[in-house]
Amino acid sequence: MNHPVLAGVDGSECSLAAADWAAREAVLRGVRLRLVHASPPLPGDAVPVHATETLHQMGERMLQRAIAHLGACYPDLRVRGEEAADAPAMALLAAARDARLLVVGARGSGGFDGLAVGSVALRVAAAADCPVVLVPERPLGSLGGGPRAADGVAPLVAGFDAHRPVGEVADHAFAAAQVRGAGLMVVQAWAFPAEAVSPQKLFVTEEDRATWEDQEVLQLSDALRTWQDKYPEVAVRSDVVLLHPAQALLNASRAADLLVVGRRTDPRVPGGRLGPITHAVLHHTHCPVAVVPHAG
Protein backbone atom coordinates (compact mmCIF):
# COMPACT_ATOMS: atom_id res chain seq x y z
CA MET A 1 0.00 0.00 0.00
CA ASN A 2 3.08 2.30 0.20
CA HIS A 3 3.80 2.25 -3.51
CA PRO A 4 4.54 5.80 -4.68
CA VAL A 5 2.98 7.96 -7.32
CA LEU A 6 5.51 8.23 -10.16
CA ALA A 7 5.88 11.14 -12.58
CA GLY A 8 8.17 11.62 -15.55
CA VAL A 9 9.67 15.08 -16.02
CA ASP A 10 11.73 16.47 -18.89
CA GLY A 11 11.47 20.22 -18.28
CA SER A 12 8.59 20.80 -20.70
CA GLU A 13 5.49 22.68 -19.57
CA CYS A 14 3.37 19.59 -20.11
CA SER A 15 5.61 17.41 -17.94
CA LEU A 16 5.63 20.03 -15.18
CA ALA A 17 1.82 20.13 -15.28
CA ALA A 18 1.88 16.34 -14.97
CA ALA A 19 4.25 16.56 -11.99
CA ASP A 20 1.89 19.03 -10.31
CA TRP A 21 -1.08 16.70 -10.94
CA ALA A 22 0.96 13.80 -9.55
CA ALA A 23 1.91 15.81 -6.45
CA ARG A 24 -1.74 16.54 -5.65
CA GLU A 25 -2.55 12.87 -6.15
CA ALA A 26 0.26 11.77 -3.84
CA VAL A 27 -0.92 14.15 -1.10
CA LEU A 28 -4.52 12.96 -1.48
CA ARG A 29 -3.44 9.32 -1.18
CA GLY A 30 -0.90 9.93 1.58
CA VAL A 31 2.01 8.43 -0.35
CA ARG A 32 5.32 9.79 -1.59
CA LEU A 33 5.99 11.22 -5.04
CA ARG A 34 8.87 9.91 -7.15
CA LEU A 35 10.09 12.11 -10.02
CA VAL A 36 12.12 10.48 -12.78
CA HIS A 37 14.18 12.28 -15.41
CA ALA A 38 15.69 10.15 -18.17
CA SER A 39 19.25 10.92 -19.31
CA PRO A 40 20.08 8.29 -21.91
CA PRO A 41 23.69 8.00 -23.13
CA LEU A 42 24.54 10.23 -26.05
CA PRO A 43 24.85 8.38 -29.38
CA GLY A 44 28.24 7.58 -30.83
CA ASP A 45 31.51 6.21 -29.48
CA ALA A 46 33.41 9.49 -29.19
CA VAL A 47 31.15 11.53 -26.89
CA PRO A 48 33.21 13.98 -24.78
CA VAL A 49 33.04 13.25 -21.06
CA HIS A 50 32.22 16.87 -20.26
CA ALA A 51 29.15 16.74 -22.55
CA THR A 52 27.74 13.79 -20.64
CA GLU A 53 28.50 15.46 -17.31
CA THR A 54 26.86 18.70 -18.43
CA LEU A 55 23.66 16.92 -19.44
CA HIS A 56 23.63 15.05 -16.13
CA GLN A 57 24.06 18.31 -14.18
CA MET A 58 21.26 19.96 -16.19
CA GLY A 59 18.97 17.07 -15.36
CA GLU A 60 19.86 17.27 -11.66
CA ARG A 61 19.17 21.03 -11.57
CA MET A 62 15.83 20.55 -13.32
CA LEU A 63 14.82 17.89 -10.79
CA GLN A 64 15.84 20.07 -7.85
CA ARG A 65 13.86 23.03 -9.21
CA ALA A 66 10.79 20.82 -9.68
CA ILE A 67 11.15 19.39 -6.16
CA ALA A 68 11.51 22.87 -4.64
CA HIS A 69 8.49 24.17 -6.53
CA LEU A 70 6.26 21.22 -5.61
CA GLY A 71 7.43 21.32 -1.99
CA ALA A 72 6.45 24.99 -1.76
CA CYS A 73 3.03 24.29 -3.29
CA TYR A 74 2.32 21.15 -1.23
CA PRO A 75 3.93 21.36 2.23
CA ASP A 76 2.77 17.86 3.16
CA LEU A 77 4.33 16.30 0.06
CA ARG A 78 7.11 13.74 0.40
CA VAL A 79 9.04 13.85 -2.84
CA ARG A 80 12.34 12.65 -4.24
CA GLY A 81 13.87 12.79 -7.69
CA GLU A 82 16.23 10.56 -9.61
CA GLU A 83 17.91 10.37 -12.98
CA ALA A 84 17.74 7.22 -15.08
CA ALA A 85 20.40 6.35 -17.66
CA ASP A 86 17.94 5.01 -20.20
CA ALA A 87 15.52 6.19 -22.88
CA PRO A 88 12.46 7.95 -21.36
CA ALA A 89 9.87 5.26 -22.10
CA MET A 90 12.13 2.44 -20.89
CA ALA A 91 13.06 4.35 -17.73
CA LEU A 92 9.44 5.05 -16.85
CA LEU A 93 8.26 1.52 -17.58
CA ALA A 94 11.00 0.11 -15.34
CA ALA A 95 10.17 2.52 -12.52
CA ALA A 96 6.44 1.85 -12.88
CA ARG A 97 6.87 -1.75 -11.75
CA ASP A 98 6.98 -0.43 -8.17
CA ALA A 99 4.42 2.39 -8.55
CA ARG A 100 0.72 2.58 -7.83
CA LEU A 101 0.28 5.19 -10.54
CA LEU A 102 2.40 6.68 -13.32
CA VAL A 103 1.69 10.26 -14.42
CA VAL A 104 3.11 11.74 -17.62
CA GLY A 105 2.50 14.75 -19.80
CA ALA A 106 0.62 13.93 -22.97
CA ARG A 107 3.55 15.33 -24.91
CA GLY A 108 7.08 16.16 -23.90
CA SER A 109 9.94 18.42 -24.95
CA GLY A 110 10.43 16.50 -28.19
CA GLY A 111 6.95 17.20 -29.54
CA PHE A 112 5.83 19.73 -32.14
CA ASP A 113 2.96 22.19 -32.48
CA GLY A 114 -0.32 20.39 -33.08
CA LEU A 115 0.86 17.10 -31.56
CA ALA A 116 -1.73 15.91 -29.05
CA VAL A 117 0.03 12.85 -27.63
CA GLY A 118 3.72 12.06 -27.88
CA SER A 119 5.41 8.73 -28.46
CA VAL A 120 6.61 8.31 -24.87
CA ALA A 121 3.12 8.91 -23.45
CA LEU A 122 1.57 6.43 -25.88
CA ARG A 123 4.26 3.84 -25.16
CA VAL A 124 3.88 3.90 -21.38
CA ALA A 125 0.08 4.06 -21.55
CA ALA A 126 0.11 0.90 -23.68
CA ALA A 127 2.62 -1.10 -21.67
CA ALA A 128 2.93 -0.01 -18.01
CA ASP A 129 2.08 -2.49 -15.29
CA CYS A 130 0.20 0.15 -13.28
CA PRO A 131 -2.49 2.67 -14.25
CA VAL A 132 -1.13 5.60 -16.28
CA VAL A 133 -2.53 9.13 -16.17
CA LEU A 134 -1.86 11.32 -19.21
CA VAL A 135 -2.14 15.05 -18.49
CA PRO A 136 -2.92 17.14 -21.58
CA GLU A 137 -1.03 20.28 -22.49
CA ARG A 138 -4.15 22.43 -22.19
CA PRO A 139 -4.30 23.76 -18.60
CA LEU A 140 -7.10 22.46 -16.42
CA GLY A 141 -8.52 25.95 -15.96
CA SER A 142 -9.49 26.04 -19.65
CA LEU A 143 -11.91 23.15 -19.41
CA GLY A 144 -15.34 23.57 -20.89
CA GLY A 145 -18.21 24.93 -18.86
CA GLY A 146 -20.04 21.70 -18.14
CA PRO A 147 -21.99 20.97 -14.95
CA ARG A 148 -20.11 20.79 -11.67
CA ALA A 149 -21.16 19.81 -8.18
CA ALA A 150 -22.52 22.50 -5.85
CA ASP A 151 -19.26 22.44 -3.87
CA GLY A 152 -17.24 23.18 -7.00
CA VAL A 153 -15.55 19.78 -7.06
CA ALA A 154 -15.30 18.51 -10.62
CA PRO A 155 -16.75 15.03 -11.17
CA LEU A 156 -14.91 11.99 -12.49
CA VAL A 157 -16.04 10.11 -15.57
CA ALA A 158 -15.56 6.40 -16.18
CA GLY A 159 -16.19 4.41 -19.32
CA PHE A 160 -18.03 1.15 -18.60
CA ASP A 161 -19.55 -1.73 -20.51
CA ALA A 162 -22.12 -3.65 -18.46
CA HIS A 163 -21.95 -6.51 -20.97
CA ARG A 164 -18.24 -6.98 -20.19
CA PRO A 165 -17.68 -5.28 -16.82
CA VAL A 166 -14.05 -4.62 -15.92
CA GLY A 167 -13.46 -4.61 -12.18
CA GLU A 168 -10.06 -2.88 -12.33
CA VAL A 169 -11.47 0.13 -14.19
CA ALA A 170 -14.51 0.47 -11.94
CA ASP A 171 -12.45 0.06 -8.78
CA HIS A 172 -9.93 2.70 -9.89
CA ALA A 173 -12.69 5.18 -10.77
CA PHE A 174 -14.64 4.68 -7.54
CA ALA A 175 -11.48 4.86 -5.38
CA ALA A 176 -10.34 8.04 -7.15
CA ALA A 177 -13.76 9.65 -6.66
CA GLN A 178 -13.80 8.67 -2.99
CA VAL A 179 -10.38 10.12 -2.19
CA ARG A 180 -11.38 13.41 -3.86
CA GLY A 181 -14.84 13.60 -2.34
CA ALA A 182 -16.14 13.90 -5.89
CA GLY A 183 -19.09 12.48 -7.76
CA LEU A 184 -18.69 9.83 -10.42
CA MET A 185 -20.39 9.74 -13.80
CA VAL A 186 -20.42 6.26 -15.35
CA VAL A 187 -20.90 6.33 -19.11
CA GLN A 188 -22.09 3.43 -21.20
CA ALA A 189 -22.47 3.77 -24.96
CA TRP A 190 -24.77 1.41 -26.79
CA ALA A 191 -25.83 0.63 -30.34
CA PHE A 192 -28.93 -0.85 -31.95
CA PRO A 193 -28.97 -4.65 -32.09
CA ALA A 194 -27.65 -6.03 -35.36
CA GLU A 195 -31.07 -7.26 -36.42
CA ALA A 196 -32.50 -3.75 -36.01
CA VAL A 197 -30.24 -2.29 -38.70
CA SER A 198 -30.37 -5.13 -41.19
CA PRO A 199 -31.26 -4.45 -44.85
CA GLN A 200 -34.67 -6.02 -44.21
CA LYS A 201 -35.57 -3.39 -41.61
CA LEU A 202 -35.74 0.19 -42.88
CA PHE A 203 -36.43 2.01 -39.62
CA VAL A 204 -36.44 1.64 -35.83
CA THR A 205 -39.57 2.55 -33.90
CA GLU A 206 -39.40 4.77 -30.82
CA GLU A 207 -40.94 1.94 -28.82
CA ASP A 208 -38.17 -0.46 -29.82
CA ARG A 209 -35.50 2.12 -29.06
CA ALA A 210 -36.97 2.82 -25.61
CA THR A 211 -37.12 -0.89 -24.83
CA TRP A 212 -33.49 -1.48 -25.78
CA GLU A 213 -32.35 1.60 -23.88
CA ASP A 214 -34.23 0.51 -20.75
CA GLN A 215 -32.49 -2.86 -20.96
CA GLU A 216 -29.10 -1.15 -21.14
CA VAL A 217 -29.93 1.06 -18.13
CA LEU A 218 -31.02 -1.91 -16.02
CA GLN A 219 -27.97 -3.95 -16.97
CA LEU A 220 -25.64 -1.08 -16.09
CA SER A 221 -27.40 -0.56 -12.75
CA ASP A 222 -27.01 -4.24 -11.89
CA ALA A 223 -23.35 -4.29 -12.94
CA LEU A 224 -22.45 -1.27 -10.78
CA ARG A 225 -24.07 -2.56 -7.59
CA THR A 226 -20.89 -4.32 -6.41
CA TRP A 227 -18.85 -1.10 -6.44
CA GLN A 228 -21.64 1.05 -5.06
CA ASP A 229 -21.79 -1.32 -2.08
CA LYS A 230 -17.98 -1.17 -1.72
CA TYR A 231 -17.85 2.66 -1.99
CA PRO A 232 -21.13 3.89 -0.44
CA GLU A 233 -19.75 7.44 0.01
CA VAL A 234 -19.40 7.97 -3.74
CA ALA A 235 -22.38 9.65 -5.40
CA VAL A 236 -22.85 7.88 -8.72
CA ARG A 237 -24.77 8.94 -11.79
CA SER A 238 -25.03 6.94 -14.97
CA ASP A 239 -25.44 8.01 -18.56
CA VAL A 240 -26.51 5.48 -21.19
CA VAL A 241 -26.15 7.05 -24.62
CA LEU A 242 -26.66 5.97 -28.22
CA LEU A 243 -23.26 7.14 -29.46
CA HIS A 244 -19.83 5.90 -30.42
CA PRO A 245 -18.07 5.13 -27.11
CA ALA A 246 -15.21 7.59 -27.65
CA GLN A 247 -17.60 10.44 -28.46
CA ALA A 248 -19.78 9.60 -25.47
CA LEU A 249 -16.77 9.71 -23.12
CA LEU A 250 -15.40 12.94 -24.55
CA ASN A 251 -18.80 14.63 -24.28
CA ALA A 252 -19.23 13.56 -20.66
CA SER A 253 -15.74 14.60 -19.61
CA ARG A 254 -15.71 18.23 -20.76
CA ALA A 255 -15.70 19.53 -17.19
CA ALA A 256 -14.30 16.43 -15.49
CA ASP A 257 -11.31 16.22 -13.19
CA LEU A 258 -10.38 12.81 -14.58
CA LEU A 259 -11.57 10.38 -17.25
CA VAL A 260 -10.99 6.68 -16.51
CA VAL A 261 -10.76 4.11 -19.30
CA GLY A 262 -9.42 0.58 -19.61
CA ARG A 263 -6.65 -1.10 -21.57
CA ARG A 264 -6.72 -4.85 -22.14
CA THR A 265 -3.37 -6.52 -21.53
CA ASP A 266 -2.19 -9.24 -23.87
CA PRO A 267 0.86 -11.38 -23.03
CA ARG A 268 1.30 -12.06 -26.74
CA VAL A 269 2.07 -8.35 -27.30
CA PRO A 270 5.12 -7.54 -25.13
CA GLY A 271 5.03 -3.83 -25.95
CA GLY A 272 1.34 -3.57 -25.19
CA ARG A 273 -1.27 -1.82 -27.27
CA LEU A 274 -4.12 0.65 -26.93
CA GLY A 275 -7.59 -0.09 -28.24
CA PRO A 276 -9.21 2.30 -30.72
CA ILE A 277 -11.53 3.89 -28.14
CA THR A 278 -8.74 4.65 -25.67
CA HIS A 279 -6.52 5.87 -28.51
CA ALA A 280 -9.22 8.27 -29.74
CA VAL A 281 -9.91 9.57 -26.24
CA LEU A 282 -6.22 10.28 -25.57
CA HIS A 283 -5.92 12.35 -28.74
CA HIS A 284 -8.98 14.52 -28.12
CA THR A 285 -9.40 14.84 -24.35
CA HIS A 286 -9.44 18.13 -22.48
CA CYS A 287 -8.90 16.56 -19.05
CA PRO A 288 -6.40 14.05 -17.64
CA VAL A 289 -7.08 10.44 -18.65
CA ALA A 290 -6.31 7.38 -16.51
CA VAL A 291 -5.61 4.25 -18.55
CA VAL A 292 -6.13 1.22 -16.33
CA PRO A 293 -4.67 -2.15 -17.44
CA HIS A 294 -6.84 -5.24 -17.06
CA ALA A 295 -6.61 -8.85 -18.15
CA GLY A 296 -10.26 -9.34 -19.11
N, C-alpha and C positions, 0 to 999 in steps of 0.2 A: 504493500500500500504506500511505500515511501518513494516509489518511482518518480523521477522529476518530470517537469514539463521541459521539453527541449525546443530550442529555437535556433535556426540558422541565420547568421548575419554576414553580410558582405559589404556593409557601408552604404548600400542603396537606400533610398527613402522607403521603398516597399519593404525591405528587410527590417528596417528600424520600426516601421509600423507593426510588422509581425512580432518583433521582440516586445513591443509595448503590449500587444494583445496577449502574448504568452505570459508576460509579467502579471497582468491582471488575473489571468487564469490560474497561475501558480499561487497567488495570494488567496484567491477564492477557495482553492482546494487545499490550502495549507501545506504545500510542498515547495521544494526548492526549484529554481529556474537554472537551467544549464544552457549557456550560449556557446555555440560552436562556429568558428570561422575556419574555413578550409584554405590551406596554403599548399597547394600541390607543387611538387618539384617543377622547376622551369624546364622546358624541353631542350634537348641537345646535350652533348657531352662536355662542352667547354663553357659552362655557365660560370661566370666569376663568383667567387665566394661572397664578395661584398653585396652583389645583387640579391642573392638568396637571403643574406642577413638583413638587408634593407626591407625586403618584402615581409620578412618575419616580424621585424620591429613595427612596420606599419600596421600589420594585423593585430599585434599586441596593443598598440595605442588605440586602435579602433575599438577593440574589446573593452579596454579600460574606460574609454569615453562612454560606451553604451552602458556599462555596469554603473558608472557614476550617475548617469542620467536616470536610469531606471531606479536606482537606490534613492535618489532624491524624490522621484515621483511616488514611489511605493516604499515607505519606511519599513514596513513589515516584511519586505521581500528578502529572501535568502537567494543569492545569485552568485554564480561563478562562471568564468569563461575559460575556454581552451581553444588552442589551435590544433588542427588536424592536418597531417602531411599527406593529404589525398585529394582527389577530385571532389567537388562539393557534394554531388549526389551520393557517392560512395561513402564519404565521411558521415553524412547525415543518416544514411541507412544503417551504418554500423553503430552509430550512437543511439539510434532509435530502438535497438534491441533491448535497451534497459530503460526506456522511457514509457510513460503512460500516455504521452501525447507529443507529437511533433508539430511545430508551427513554423511555416515558411511564408515568405512573401510570394505572391503569385508570379512575380517576375523579379529578376535580380539585376545586378549592375551590367550584365552582359546583354540585356534586352535592347529592343529598339522601339521607337514610337509606334503605337498601334498594336503592339504585342500584348495580348491579354494574359497569357500564361506562358511562362518560360519552360525550358527543357528540364531544369533541375526540379522545379515544382511538380511537373507532370511525372517525372521519374519516381520521386519519393512517394507521391500520392498513389502510384500504381503498385509500389513494391514494399512499402514499409510494413513492419510487423505490427505497429501500433496505429491508432487513428491519426490522421494527418489533417491539420487545419491550414487551408490556403487563405491568406489575407490579401484582398485585392488592392491595387494601387490607389483606387479612389478612396479618399478618406471617409470614415464612417459618418461624419457629420453631413455628408452630401447625399445620404440615402433618401429615397423617395418619401413622400408624405403619407404613407399608409397608416392604418390604425395602430395605436399603441395603447397599452394599459393605462388606467387612470393614474397610476403612480409613476408613469413615465418610463417604466422598464420595458425595453423592446422585447417582443416575444421571440421564441425559437420556432423554427419550422423543420419538420422532419418528413422525408419522403417515405411512404409505406405502401406495401402491397399485401392486403389481407389474404390474398390467395396463396402467397408465399411469404409469410411473415418472417422477418429476420430479427432475432432476439438481440444481437449485438447492436444493431442500429437503433432499435427502440430503447434499449437500456442506456446507450450513450446519450440519446436525446433527452430522455426523462431525467437522468442524473445531472446533465448540464442545466436543464431548466430548474431543477430543485436547488442546485448550489447558487444559482443567480436569483432565486425567488421570482422567476419569470413564468409566464404562461407558455404553453406549447400548442402549436398548430400542427396537426397531423394531416398530411395531404395524400389523398389517393386519387390517381387518375384512372379513368376507366374508358372502355370503348364498347361499341355495340357488339353483341355476339356475332360470330361469323355468319350465321344463317340469316341475320337481319339485314346484311348488306350484300347478299348474294344477287346475281343477275336476275333471279326469278322474283325478287322483291324490290319494288321500285321506291318505296317510301316506308318510313317508320312512324307509327302512330304515337301520339302523345301518351296514350295509355300504356303502350309497350315500353316507352322510354321511362316513364315514371316507375313502372314495375321493376325494370332492371336497375334503376338507380336506387330504389328502396332496398333491393337485395344487396347492393354494394355497401350501402350505409350500415345495414344490419351486420354484414360480415365484418366490416371494419370495427364496429362497436364490440363485437364478440372477440376479435383478435386483440384488441387493446386492453381488455379487462385485466389480463395478467399484470401488465405494467402499471395500470391505474391502481390496482391493489397494492403493488410494491411501493409506489410513490404517491400516496394519497394527498400529499401537500401540493402536487402539481396540478394546476388548473388546465384541463385539456379541452381543446376544441378540434373538431374534425371538419375537413372540407373534401367532399367527394365530387370531382369535376370531370366533365366529358371533354378532355383535352389531352394533347400529347403530354407525357409525364414531365419532360423537361420544362415545357412552357407553364404547366401547372405549378411547378416548384418555383420557378422564377417569378411568376405573378405573386405567389403567396409570400415571397421572401423580400419584397421591396423595402419594407421597414423592419426587417428582422435583425436580431443581434447575431444569429448564427443559423445556417442551413445545414442540416445533417442528412447525408446520403450514404449509401452502401457501396462496397466494392467487393465482388466475389473473388476469393483467392483460388488459384489453380496451380497445384504443384507441378503441372506439366509445363507451366510458363514461368521459368525462374525469375525473369525480370518483371513479372506482374503485368497487368493490363487494366485499363479503365473501360467500363462499358459505355455505350453511346450516350446514355442519359447523363451519367456523371460527367462525361467529357463535355457535353453541351453546357451543362450547368456551370462548370468551372470557367468556361470561356465567356460567359455572359452575366455572371452574378455581380451584384452590387454589394453583397455582404460576405463576410468570411464563410467558408464552406468546410465542414468536417467530413472527411471521407473515411468511413469506418470499414475495415476489412472483416469479412465473414466467410465461412466455409460453405454455407448453404447454397 
